[in-house]
Amino acid sequence: MLGGPGAGAYNLGMPTVPAFHVDAFASRSFRGNPAAVCLLTAPRPARWMQAVAAEFALSETAFVLPRASGFGLRWFTPATEVDLCGHATLATAHVLWSEGLAPADAPLAFRTRSGELRARAAARGRIELDFPARPARPVAAPKGMARALGAEPVAVARTADDLLVELEAEAVVRSLRPDLVALARLPVRGVVVTAPSRDRRLHFVSRFFAPRVGVPEDPVTGSAHCALAPWWGPRLGRTVMTGYQASARGGEVEVELAGDRVLLRGKAVTVLRGELLA
């Protein structure tokens, strides 16, 4: 038996890897962003994890490994490993708590390529993630970007990984039909498009396109909200906001600015549990 401190344990009776399909940033199945979560009992090669992620063909697959203090966590798209992923981290926390592998009344600590990330239970059945803020600095629009998006930007900014593009209206964000082949040529992980929301319950809307890393359009992107929160907070004069990612599946993310951190809040639902035999 193996588990993190104070946690339940993984079943080592069979040479398999427990795997879960979870809809993150969703309160019911088939909404939000699906992620696979694989519970490891020993380190696995990156090549194997990449092959598993390609097999699942979801925007992200998370691999979690118990450590003496907390858990190790890595994320893979079908094409590459990434430094930060919000929805698969939320899905991982949901699995660890709902499967009794970690005490629900204690925060989780994840060791990742983006440093230590924490998750804790929040009000109304939500999970809160403590992530690094990723402020975007204004830049000139890359050549061909507007044509690839099919819309003229109000402003363009750059984070460490992505372009953030503000558009003039929510309707423009929702109606985009970008040229994904052209977007994949831009030297960034992905492109976040955003505009103020007309819905009084919300503050901004967004979409996220990342064809360069094998994700044509991500349904709900936690890491993008680490840039959206510091972008919209000063503009709206708020520290707590609710964003809606207007993909086909759709999902809400509550964000809170906390210094150089962003708190992300949302729910998750397990859709499938099984075992990897490979």
C-alpha positions as a Markdown table, in Angstrom:
| # | Residue | x | y | z |
|---|---|---|---|---|
| 1 | Met | 0.0 | 0.0 | 0.0 |
| 2 | Leu | 1.2 | 3.5 | -0.8 |
| 3 | Gly | -0.2 | 6.9 | -0.1 |
| 4 | Gly | 0.7 | 10.5 | 0.8 |
| 5 | Pro | 0.9 | 11.7 | 4.4 |
| 6 | Gly | -2.4 | 11.1 | 6.2 |
| 7 | Ala | -3.9 | 9.8 | 2.9 |
| 8 | Gly | -5.7 | 6.6 | 2.0 |
| 9 | Ala | -3.8 | 4.2 | -0.2 |
| 10 | Tyr | -3.5 | 3.0 | -3.7 |
| 11 | Asn | -4.3 | -0.7 | -4.3 |
| 12 | Leu | -1.1 | -2.4 | -5.4 |
| 13 | Gly | -2.7 | -5.8 | -5.8 |
| 14 | Met | -2.5 | -5.7 | -9.6 |
| 15 | Pro | 0.2 | -4.3 | -11.9 |
| 16 | Thr | -2.1 | -1.6 | -13.3 |
| 17 | Val | -2.5 | 2.2 | -13.0 |
| 18 | Pro | -5.8 | 3.6 | -11.7 |
| 19 | Ala | -7.1 | 6.2 | -14.2 |
| 20 | Phe | -10.0 | 8.6 | -14.0 |
| 21 | His | -11.9 | 10.8 | -16.5 |
| 22 | Val | -13.0 | 14.0 | -14.8 |
| 23 | Asp | -14.9 | 17.0 | -16.1 |
| 24 | Ala | -13.3 | 20.0 | -14.4 |
| 25 | Phe | -14.7 | 23.5 | -13.9 |
| 26 | Ala | -18.1 | 21.8 | -14.2 |
| 27 | Ser | -21.0 | 21.0 | -11.8 |
| 28 | Arg | -22.4 | 18.3 | -14.0 |
| 29 | Ser | -21.0 | 15.7 | -16.5 |
| 30 | Phe | -20.2 | 16.6 | -20.1 |
| 31 | Arg | -19.5 | 20.2 | -19.3 |
| 32 | Gly | -16.3 | 22.1 | -18.4 |
| 33 | Asn | -12.9 | 20.6 | -19.5 |
| 34 | Pro | -12.3 | 16.9 | -19.4 |
| 35 | Ala | -9.0 | 15.6 | -18.0 |
| 36 | Ala | -7.5 | 12.2 | -17.3 |
| 37 | Val | -5.9 | 11.6 | -14.0 |
| 38 | Cys | -3.4 | 8.7 | -13.6 |
| 39 | Leu | -2.4 | 7.6 | -10.1 |
| 40 | Leu | 1.2 | 6.4 | -10.1 |
| 41 | Thr | 2.9 | 4.3 | -7.4 |
| 42 | Ala | 6.4 | 4.7 | -8.9 |
| 43 | Pro | 8.0 | 7.1 | -11.4 |
| 44 | Arg | 7.4 | 6.5 | -15.0 |
| 45 | Pro | 9.4 | 7.6 | -18.1 |
| 46 | Ala | 8.2 | 10.8 | -19.7 |
| 47 | Arg | 8.0 | 8.9 | -23.0 |
| 48 | Trp | 5.4 | 6.5 | -21.5 |
| 49 | Met | 3.4 | 9.4 | -20.0 |
| 50 | Gln | 3.4 | 11.2 | -23.3 |
| 51 | Ala | 2.1 | 8.0 | -25.0 |
| 52 | Val | -0.7 | 7.6 | -22.5 |
| 53 | Ala | -1.7 | 11.3 | -23.0 |
| 54 | Ala | -1.8 | 10.7 | -26.7 |
| 55 | Glu | -3.9 | 7.6 | -26.2 |
| 56 | Phe | -6.5 | 9.5 | -24.0 |
| 57 | Ala | -6.5 | 12.4 | -26.6 |
| 58 | Leu | -7.8 | 14.9 | -24.0 |
| 59 | Ser | -6.4 | 18.4 | -23.7 |
| 60 | Glu | -4.5 | 17.3 | -20.6 |
| 61 | Thr | -3.6 | 14.1 | -18.8 |
| 62 | Ala | -2.3 | 14.5 | -15.2 |
| 63 | Phe | 0.1 | 12.0 | -13.6 |
| 64 | Val | 0.2 | 12.2 | -9.8 |
| 65 | Leu | 2.8 | 10.4 | -7.6 |
| 66 | Pro | 2.8 | 10.4 | -3.8 |
| 67 | Arg | 5.9 | 11.9 | -2.1 |
| 68 | Ala | 7.1 | 12.1 | 1.5 |
| 69 | Ser | 5.4 | 15.5 | 1.6 |
| 70 | Gly | 2.5 | 16.0 | -0.7 |
| 71 | Phe | 2.4 | 14.8 | -4.3 |
| 72 | Gly | 4.4 | 15.1 | -7.5 |
| 73 | Leu | 2.3 | 16.3 | -10.5 |
| 74 | Arg | 3.0 | 16.4 | -14.2 |
| 75 | Trp | 0.7 | 17.3 | -17.1 |
| 76 | Phe | 0.8 | 16.3 | -20.8 |
| 77 | Thr | -1.2 | 17.3 | -23.8 |
| 78 | Pro | -1.5 | 14.8 | -26.6 |
| 79 | Ala | 1.7 | 16.4 | -28.1 |
| 80 | Thr | 3.9 | 17.7 | -25.2 |
| 81 | Glu | 4.5 | 18.2 | -21.5 |
| 82 | Val | 3.3 | 21.6 | -20.2 |
| 83 | Asp | 4.5 | 23.7 | -17.3 |
| 84 | Leu | 1.1 | 24.6 | -15.8 |
| 85 | Cys | -2.4 | 23.3 | -16.1 |
| 86 | Gly | -5.3 | 24.4 | -14.0 |
| 87 | His | -8.2 | 22.1 | -14.9 |
| 88 | Ala | -6.1 | 18.9 | -14.7 |
| 89 | Thr | -4.8 | 20.0 | -11.2 |
| 90 | Leu | -8.4 | 20.6 | -10.1 |
| 91 | Ala | -9.3 | 17.2 | -11.5 |
| 92 | Thr | -6.4 | 15.6 | -9.6 |
| 93 | Ala | -7.5 | 17.2 | -6.3 |
| 94 | His | -11.0 | 16.0 | -6.9 |
| 95 | Val | -9.9 | 12.4 | -7.4 |
| 96 | Leu | -7.6 | 12.4 | -4.4 |
| 97 | Trp | -10.4 | 13.6 | -2.1 |
| 98 | Ser | -13.3 | 11.8 | -3.7 |
| 99 | Glu | -11.5 | 8.4 | -3.8 |
| 100 | Gly | -10.3 | 8.8 | -0.1 |
| 101 | Leu | -6.7 | 9.0 | -1.0 |
| 102 | Ala | -6.1 | 12.3 | 0.9 |
| 103 | Pro | -8.0 | 13.8 | 3.8 |
| 104 | Ala | -10.6 | 16.3 | 2.5 |
| 105 | Asp | -10.1 | 18.6 | 5.5 |
| 106 | Ala | -6.5 | 19.3 | 4.7 |
| 107 | Pro | -4.9 | 21.2 | 1.8 |
| 108 | Leu | -3.0 | 19.3 | -0.9 |
| 109 | Ala | 0.5 | 20.3 | -2.0 |
| 110 | Phe | 1.7 | 19.5 | -5.5 |
| 111 | Arg | 5.3 | 19.7 | -6.6 |
| 112 | Thr | 5.3 | 20.7 | -10.3 |
| 113 | Arg | 7.4 | 22.4 | -13.0 |
| 114 | Ser | 5.8 | 25.7 | -11.8 |
| 115 | Gly | 6.8 | 25.2 | -8.2 |
| 116 | Glu | 4.5 | 24.2 | -5.4 |
| 117 | Leu | 0.8 | 24.5 | -6.1 |
| 118 | Arg | -1.9 | 24.0 | -3.4 |
| 119 | Ala | -5.5 | 23.0 | -3.5 |
| 120 | Arg | -8.1 | 23.2 | -0.7 |
| 121 | Ala | -11.8 | 22.7 | -0.3 |
| 122 | Ala | -13.8 | 25.9 | -0.7 |
| 123 | Ala | -17.4 | 27.0 | -0.1 |
| 124 | Arg | -20.3 | 25.5 | -2.1 |
| 125 | Gly | -18.5 | 22.3 | -3.0 |
| 126 | Arg | -15.8 | 24.0 | -5.0 |
| 127 | Ile | -12.1 | 23.4 | -5.1 |
| 128 | Glu | -9.7 | 26.4 | -4.8 |
| 129 | Leu | -6.3 | 26.3 | -6.5 |
| 130 | Asp | -3.4 | 28.6 | -5.5 |
| 131 | Phe | -1.5 | 29.3 | -8.7 |
| 132 | Pro | 1.2 | 31.9 | -9.7 |
| 133 | Ala | -0.1 | 35.0 | -11.4 |
| 134 | Arg | 1.0 | 35.4 | -15.0 |
| 135 | Pro | 0.6 | 39.1 | -15.9 |
| 136 | Ala | 0.7 | 39.9 | -19.6 |
| 137 | Arg | 2.8 | 42.8 | -20.9 |
| 138 | Pro | 1.6 | 44.7 | -23.9 |
| 139 | Val | 3.3 | 43.8 | -27.2 |
| 140 | Ala | 2.8 | 44.5 | -30.9 |
| 141 | Ala | 0.5 | 42.1 | -32.6 |
| 142 | Pro | 2.5 | 39.4 | -34.4 |
| 143 | Lys | 2.3 | 39.5 | -38.2 |
| 144 | Gly | -0.7 | 37.5 | -39.4 |
| 145 | Met | -2.3 | 37.1 | -36.0 |
| 146 | Ala | -5.4 | 39.2 | -36.7 |
| 147 | Arg | -6.0 | 37.4 | -40.0 |
| 148 | Ala | -5.5 | 34.0 | -38.3 |
| 149 | Leu | -8.1 | 35.0 | -35.6 |
| 150 | Gly | -10.5 | 36.6 | -38.0 |
| 151 | Ala | -10.8 | 39.7 | -35.8 |
| 152 | Glu | -9.0 | 43.0 | -35.1 |
| 153 | Pro | -7.6 | 43.2 | -31.5 |
| 154 | Val | -8.2 | 46.1 | -29.1 |
| 155 | Ala | -5.0 | 45.1 | -27.3 |
| 156 | Val | -2.4 | 42.4 | -27.5 |
| 157 | Ala | -0.2 | 41.3 | -24.6 |
| 158 | Arg | 2.3 | 38.4 | -23.9 |
| 159 | Thr | 2.7 | 36.1 | -20.9 |
| 160 | Ala | 5.6 | 33.7 | -20.6 |
| 161 | Asp | 3.7 | 31.1 | -22.7 |
| 162 | Asp | 0.8 | 32.7 | -24.5 |
| 163 | Leu | -0.6 | 35.7 | -26.3 |
| 164 | Leu | -3.5 | 37.5 | -24.6 |
| 165 | Val | -5.8 | 39.3 | -27.2 |
| 166 | Glu | -8.6 | 41.6 | -26.0 |
| 167 | Leu | -11.4 | 41.9 | -28.5 |
| 168 | Glu | -14.1 | 44.6 | -28.7 |
| 169 | Ala | -17.1 | 42.6 | -27.6 |
| 170 | Glu | -18.3 | 39.3 | -26.1 |
| 171 | Ala | -20.1 | 38.5 | -29.4 |
| 172 | Val | -16.8 | 38.7 | -31.3 |
| 173 | Val | -15.2 | 36.3 | -28.9 |
| 174 | Arg | -18.1 | 33.8 | -29.2 |
| 175 | Ser | -18.3 | 34.0 | -33.0 |
| 176 | Leu | -14.6 | 33.4 | -33.7 |
| 177 | Arg | -13.7 | 30.7 | -36.3 |
| 178 | Pro | -9.9 | 31.1 | -36.4 |
| 179 | Asp | -7.5 | 29.6 | -38.9 |
| 180 | Leu | -5.9 | 27.0 | -36.6 |
| 181 | Val | -3.1 | 26.1 | -39.0 |
| 182 | Ala | -2.1 | 29.8 | -39.1 |
| 183 | Leu | -2.4 | 30.1 | -35.3 |
| 184 | Ala | -0.1 | 27.1 | -34.9 |
| 185 | Arg | 2.7 | 29.0 | -36.7 |
| 186 | Leu | 2.8 | 31.7 | -33.9 |
| 187 | Pro | 5.7 | 31.1 | -31.5 |
| 188 | Val | 3.6 | 30.7 | -28.4 |
| 189 | Arg | 1.9 | 27.9 | -26.6 |
| 190 | Gly | -1.6 | 29.3 | -27.2 |
| 191 | Val | -3.8 | 32.4 | -27.8 |
| 192 | Val | -6.2 | 33.6 | -25.2 |
| 193 | Val | -9.0 | 35.9 | -26.6 |
| 194 | Thr | -11.1 | 37.8 | -24.2 |
| 195 | Ala | -13.7 | 40.6 | -23.8 |
| 196 | Pro | -15.9 | 42.1 | -21.1 |
| 197 | Ser | -19.1 | 40.1 | -20.4 |
| 198 | Arg | -22.6 | 41.5 | -21.0 |
| 199 | Asp | -24.0 | 39.0 | -18.4 |
| 200 | Arg | -24.3 | 40.7 | -15.0 |
| 201 | Arg | -23.3 | 37.4 | -13.2 |
| 202 | Leu | -20.0 | 37.5 | -15.1 |
| 203 | His | -17.1 | 39.9 | -15.6 |
| 204 | Phe | -15.3 | 38.6 | -18.7 |
| 205 | Val | -15.5 | 35.9 | -21.3 |
| 206 | Ser | -12.6 | 34.1 | -23.0 |
| 207 | Arg | -11.6 | 31.3 | -25.4 |
| 208 | Phe | -8.2 | 29.6 | -25.7 |
| 209 | Phe | -6.7 | 28.1 | -28.8 |
| 210 | Ala | -3.4 | 26.1 | -28.6 |
| 211 | Pro | -3.0 | 24.1 | -31.9 |
| 212 | Arg | 0.7 | 24.3 | -31.6 |
| 213 | Val | 0.7 | 21.9 | -28.6 |
| 214 | Gly | -2.1 | 19.6 | -30.0 |
| 215 | Val | -5.1 | 21.4 | -28.5 |
| 216 | Pro | -7.2 | 23.2 | -31.2 |
| 217 | Glu | -9.5 | 24.8 | -28.6 |
| 218 | Asp | -9.3 | 24.1 | -24.9 |
| 219 | Pro | -12.8 | 24.0 | -23.3 |
| 220 | Val | -11.8 | 25.7 | -20.0 |
| 221 | Thr | -8.2 | 26.8 | -19.2 |
| 222 | Gly | -7.2 | 27.4 | -15.6 |
| 223 | Ser | -3.7 | 28.6 | -16.5 |
| 224 | Ala | -5.1 | 31.2 | -18.9 |
| 225 | His | -7.1 | 32.6 | -16.0 |
| 226 | Cys | -3.8 | 33.3 | -14.2 |
| 227 | Ala | -3.3 | 35.9 | -16.9 |
| 228 | Leu | -6.9 | 37.0 | -17.3 |
| 229 | Ala | -7.3 | 37.8 | -13.6 |
| 230 | Pro | -4.4 | 40.4 | -13.5 |
| 231 | Trp | -5.5 | 41.7 | -16.9 |
| 232 | Trp | -9.1 | 42.4 | -16.0 |
| 233 | Gly | -8.7 | 43.2 | -12.2 |
| 234 | Pro | -7.3 | 46.7 | -12.6 |
| 235 | Arg | -9.6 | 47.4 | -15.6 |
| 236 | Leu | -12.7 | 46.5 | -13.7 |
| 237 | Gly | -11.5 | 47.7 | -10.3 |
| 238 | Arg | -12.1 | 44.2 | -8.7 |
| 239 | Thr | -10.0 | 41.5 | -7.0 |
| 240 | Val | -12.7 | 38.8 | -7.2 |
| 241 | Met | -14.2 | 38.1 | -10.6 |
| 242 | Thr | -16.0 | 35.3 | -12.5 |
| 243 | Gly | -15.0 | 34.4 | -16.0 |
| 244 | Tyr | -16.8 | 32.3 | -18.5 |
| 245 | Gln | -14.8 | 30.4 | -21.1 |
| 246 | Ala | -17.2 | 30.3 | -24.1 |
| 247 | Ser | -16.2 | 27.0 | -25.7 |
| 248 | Ala | -18.7 | 24.5 | -27.0 |
| 249 | Arg | -18.7 | 22.8 | -23.5 |
| 250 | Gly | -18.3 | 26.0 | -21.6 |
| 251 | Gly | -17.3 | 26.6 | -18.0 |
| 252 | Glu | -17.1 | 29.2 | -15.2 |
| 253 | Val | -13.9 | 30.0 | -13.2 |
| 254 | Glu | -14.0 | 32.3 | -10.2 |
| 255 | Val | -10.7 | 34.1 | -9.8 |
| 256 | Glu | -9.2 | 36.1 | -7.0 |
| 257 | Leu | -6.1 | 38.3 | -7.1 |
| 258 | Ala | -3.8 | 37.6 | -4.1 |
| 259 | Gly | -0.6 | 39.5 | -4.6 |
| 260 | Asp | 1.6 | 37.5 | -7.0 |
| 261 | Arg | -0.8 | 34.6 | -6.8 |
| 262 | Val | -4.2 | 33.9 | -8.4 |
| 263 | Leu | -6.9 | 31.8 | -6.7 |
| 264 | Leu | -9.0 | 29.7 | -9.1 |
| 265 | Arg | -12.3 | 28.1 | -7.9 |
| 266 | Gly | -14.5 | 25.6 | -9.5 |
| 267 | Lys | -16.1 | 22.2 | -9.3 |
| 268 | Ala | -15.4 | 18.8 | -10.8 |
| 269 | Val | -17.3 | 15.6 | -11.6 |
| 270 | Thr | -15.9 | 12.1 | -12.1 |
| 271 | Val | -17.2 | 10.6 | -15.3 |
| 272 | Leu | -15.3 | 7.3 | -15.6 |
| 273 | Arg | -12.9 | 5.3 | -13.4 |
| 274 | Gly | -10.8 | 2.4 | -14.7 |
| 275 | Glu | -7.3 | 0.9 | -15.0 |
| 276 | Leu | -4.4 | 1.3 | -17.4 |
| 277 | Leu | -3.1 | -2.1 | -18.4 |
| 278 | Ala | -0.1 | -0.9 | -20.5 |
